Amino acid sequence: MFCKRIIPCLDCDLAVPRGRVVKGIEFKQIKYAGVSWKLAKKYYEDGADEIVFLDITASHERRGTMVEVIERTSEDVFVPLTVGGGISTIEDARRVFNAGADKVTINTAAIKNPQLVNKLAKYFGSQACVVAIDAKRRYITSLNEAKGKTVVRTPEGSCWYECSIYGGRRFTGLDAIKWAEEVERRGAGEILLTSMDRDGTTDGYDIQLTKVVSEKVKLPVIASGGCGELEHIYEVFKKTKVTAALAASIFHYKIFRIGDVKKYLAGKGITVRI
Amino acid sequence: MGLAIIDYGMGNIKSVYNAFRYLGAEPTVVKKPSDLRADKIVIPGVGAFGDGVKNLTPFIPKIKKAINSEVPVLGICLGLHMFFEGSEESPGARGMKVIQGRVVKIRTRLRLPHIGWNSIKIKKRCPLFRGLNGENMYFVHSYHALLKEDVIAATTSYGREITAAVWKDNVYGTQFHPEKSGGAGLKVLDNFLEL
């Protein structure tokens, strides 16, 4: 049976010693959660199906640090490792692959240079190229306000979704749903879809966003942003076509262990690896 | 010389290396065909069939010789694909043809690539699966092998039956990545070391 994946995400601030894992609230405030490779090992032992490392410093001077984090992790963690943040060239990608990463995830670089998606897929295969989309709701009062955009109805009102870059610090005017379709055509292997409205809030995934994107593209989609309860993970698997759910804070602060999440989901009839 | 991992420039050798190290082996990463002397050989690999066989070509005579002298050979993912004569992925490219059959695109209505964990169904009492019984393994692929001989060791289900492992005498292949399949995958690699 094909399993739904549970993916913990480590937001790594490599400007502090040993690449500490941090967790922002709506991409802004930051708390420290632990040393990255130690946390990765613990998640692996708890049953993580994959681990995502996001370099939230993303400054070029620190690139070597992520290589070290991945090298240390891959010595004793035997599930797929995905690295994102600050990857903007084939060489950047090659460096983390050589360190032991299996996939890279790109956002800003893909939007600024969409050809990078094609190139990564060509050089390393689609399976190694994950495109991260950070989507923010833009509410509208009339359809005229959203010409050419994909409008989605939500309980809070109709909106379109705008892609943001630089970790949520800049907006692009780009329609996130159309962008998802474009990266699929360009050869991306997966989409990591984060709701910026929900990220860090513990209010649950943005079901409307996740549903639309996972129905529009045939790629595996990973839901992200807003997970605060076990029910949220169940809800996103039940109501949308995503094949994986990503969470950070519920695992970092030991609100739930990955094993508990899986037991809960299995009890509700969701196929997971236990 | 013990275990050799062939590095022919396709994908992540490091994970396979780390997994064998973790299990206590001392694998040698072989980059030149002339350095290939081993009593066990692993052909890892991620990527397209055409590039794979092109890069592997210099090693093929030695690999075939090893197979003929009963050296256990393990192909992982693309490594398994290259045991066959050809693949729809790269028409015209010629594989090793040590197992009869072809590699084809997975014909399924489900999402491709098939990325993620899926349970295997063991079809033969292959030594690689000693101590295992239908565990979940990590798959990443859009193509799989259709065999013309009865050497399927395990299958998985993804909208249809998919070849998950092959076993012909001393030739072993897994479509899944044991080096990325947690404890169950490590068990497969440990069983290979025990051969």
Interface residues (C-beta under 8 A of the other chain):
Chain A: M1 F2 C3 R5 Y44 D49 S74 E75 D76 F78 V79 P80 F97 N98 A99 G100 A101 D102 F124 G125 S126 Q127 A128 G189 E190 K218 L219 P220 T243 A244 R273
Chain B: G11 N12 K14 S15 N18 A19 R21 Y22 V46 G47 A48 L110 R111 L112 P113 H114 I115 G116 W117 N118 S119 N136 Y138 V140 H141 S142 S157 Y158 E179 K180 S181 G182 G183 G185 L186
